[in-house]
Amino acid sequence: MMTDPIADMLTRLRNGSMARHRWVEIPASNQKIEIARLLKENHFIHDYKLVERAPGGVLRNDLNHHEGQPVIRHLERVSRPGRRHYVGVDEIPRVRNGLGMAILSTPKGMLSDRGARREGVGGELMALVW
């Protein structure tokens, strides 16, 4: 039994990116699909696709590389099941002075740090990416 599936997803993306794999397959869930959508919108992954091979489905993430180097340099889980981390709209961090992004779970859905500031909502700080 896995206690933190989001941390597992982030670890698979980080390891696959550093090993220069072309794609990574992850057991799918709605929350993981939303995280993949945010990573694609911010150009950290090339694309994602839900593959219906397993009972719950598999999320295939096509990783992005630039000049042979992985685009994802750092992927960090902030809020964990044992220690949740909530931030207000004024406390949302700017990751690498805007070059990276924070992923937040808000009442308006999963948003990037820019989207949460634009919507004027805070929430659970899930991860930091740069």
Helices and strands as residue ranges (DSSP letters): H 5-18, E 23-27, H 30-41, E 45-51, E 58-63, E 65-66, E 69-70, E 75-77, E 86-87, G 89-91, G 95-98, E 101-106, E 109-112, H 113-119, E 123-129
